[in-house]
Amino acid sequence: MPEITLYLANGACSLAAHLLLEEIGIPYKTVVMKMGPSGWTAVDGSIETDEYRRTIHHAGQVPALKVDNEVITENPAILSFIATLSPERKLAGKTALENARTAEWLAWISGTLHGNAFGLMFRPSRFCDNEAEHDKIKQKGRERVLAAYGIIDKALEKKDFPVGEAETVVDYFTVPFWHWGGRVGLDMSSFPNYTKLVKRIEAKESAKRVLEDESVKPAQ
């Protein structure tokens, strides 16, 4: 088994990888990062922003997964790799088609829900330099987040899992974004199927440990 280190920030999108690593039960370490004046830096002082950009994540973001002497970035790649560490669980799907559906969901969540919708809400300056337009951009992001939640909820209307009939990495990747909805004041009870999925994941003993470690309140 390789030596695994996850660089994370409490309650960030890195929560998905943290939940998954704890669930499959392999040895791993974490380095908790916080936002400093010029970027992410380790809470314990073990790595500063410049070194983190130079040696771990070229864009200075979280998560990053160090595997022996290699580093994997981007959630779809990280989660897909973690799935290979527990092949008997088939966390990327049981068939070739399910593998494709898993990749499809990971790309959509990362690109549409995270990068685009929440990007508009949290980082309007990425999309427009004119500060006078930022409130409109944030509102557009809010609308897109709600639309994305609706897609997830509808996909779960008649089944328990986004892909196939068992858990995949997709289930875990949805969890942090459910919490982000509550953080920005959205009524997550409007998405009962999505909420049911998150509660199922968070009922696991492994998830309880991670949520406590990251100071994230479980779904209610």
ABEGO torsion letter per residue (X at the ends): XBBBBBBBBBGBAAAAAAAAAAAAGBBBBBBBBBBBAAEBBBAAGABBAAAAAAAABAAGBOBBBBBEABBBBEAAAAAAAAAAABAAAGAAEABAAAAAAAAAAAAAAAAAAAAAAAAAAABAAAABABAAAAAAAAAAAAAAAAAAAAAAAAAAAABABABEABBBAAAAAAAAAAAAAAAAGBBAAABAAAAAAAAAAAABAAAAAAAAAAGBBBBX
